[in-house]
């Protein structure tokens, strides 16, 4: 039983470290946009969040599915969802939803193999 608990704690620590490593951008903005998602969808979790200026891209998952959410800052720390989907997105789809192309490229970069783009 003890080995199981130690393994569970180690796995939780590794998973938490990987999740936190996926966040990019100012910590306050990352926290605010993560909070915007969980307020609207309390059963979903954020695997990572990239914030560039007034735009954010989140990689979310729940018990049954996963996908992405695109957000735009509307005022101060308030974020509004501008796109949402299962699976992955791409730079051109982000641009279609009003994200400037240079920002969309930044939002989609640096995710590694678990990219929502």
C-alpha positions in Angstrom: 0.0 0.0 0.0 2.8 2.4 0.9 4.5 1.9 -2.5 1.2 2.7 -4.2 0.8 5.9 -2.3 4.4 7.0 -3.0 3.9 6.2 -6.7 0.6 8.2 -6.7 2.3 11.2 -5.1 5.2 11.0 -7.5 2.9 10.8 -10.5 0.8 13.7 -9.2 4.0 15.8 -8.7 5.2 15.0 -12.2 1.8 15.7 -13.8 1.5 19.0 -12.0 5.0 20.0 -13.0 4.2 19.2 -16.7 0.9 21.2 -16.5 2.6 24.2 -15.0 5.4 24.0 -17.6 2.9 24.5 -20.4 1.8 27.9 -19.2 3.3 30.9 -21.1 2.8 34.6 -20.4 2.3 36.8 -17.4 1.3 34.8 -14.4 -1.7 37.0 -13.5 -3.0 36.8 -17.1 -2.6 33.0 -17.2 -4.4 32.7 -13.9 -7.3 35.0 -15.0 -7.9 33.2 -18.3 -7.7 29.8 -16.6 -10.3 31.1 -14.1 -12.5 32.3 -17.0 -12.6 28.7 -18.4 -13.3 27.0 -15.1 -16.0 29.5 -14.2 -17.9 28.7 -17.4 -17.0 25.0 -17.6 -16.4 23.8 -14.0 -15.8 20.1 -15.1 -13.0 21.0 -17.5 -9.3 21.3 -16.7 -6.6 23.4 -18.3 -3.5 21.5 -19.4 -1.8 24.7 -20.5 -2.4 28.3 -21.3 -0.5 30.6 -23.6 -1.2 34.4 -23.2 0.2 36.9 -25.7 -1.0 40.5 -25.2 -4.8 40.5 -25.2 -5.2 37.0 -26.5 -5.0 33.5 -25.0 -5.1 29.9 -26.1 -6.0 27.2 -23.7 -5.5 23.4 -24.0 -8.4 21.9 -22.1 -9.6 18.4 -21.2 -12.3 16.7 -19.2 -13.3 13.1 -18.5 -14.5 12.5 -22.1 -12.8 14.9 -24.5 -10.2 17.6 -25.0 -9.7 20.6 -27.2 -8.8 24.3 -27.3 -10.3 27.6 -26.2 -9.4 31.0 -27.6 -9.9 34.0 -25.4 -9.6 37.8 -25.8 -9.1 40.3 -23.0 -12.2 42.6 -22.9 -11.2 44.8 -19.9 -8.6 44.5 -17.2 -8.5 40.9 -16.1 -11.8 39.9 -17.8 -11.5 37.5 -20.7 -14.1 36.5 -23.3 -14.2 33.3 -25.1 -14.0 33.9 -28.9 -13.5 30.3 -30.1 -14.0 26.9 -28.7 -13.5 23.4 -30.1 -12.6 19.8 -29.7 -9.4 18.5 -31.1 -6.9 21.1 -32.5 -6.9 24.5 -34.1 -4.4 26.3 -36.3 -3.1 29.8 -37.0 -5.5 30.5 -39.8 -8.5 29.6 -37.7 -7.3 31.9 -34.9 -6.9 34.7 -37.4 -10.4 34.1 -38.7 -11.6 34.7 -35.1 -9.9 38.1 -34.9 -6.5 37.1 -33.5 -3.7 39.1 -35.3 -1.5 36.7 -37.4 1.7 37.4 -35.4 -0.1 36.8 -32.1 -1.7 33.6 -33.5 1.7 32.2 -34.4 3.0 33.0 -30.9 0.0 31.4 -29.3 0.6 28.2 -31.3 4.3 27.9 -30.7 6.1 26.2 -27.8 3.5 23.6 -26.9 5.6 20.5 -27.7 3.9 17.3 -28.7 0.7 18.2 -26.8 -0.1 21.2 -29.0 -3.7 22.4 -29.4 -2.4 23.8 -32.8 
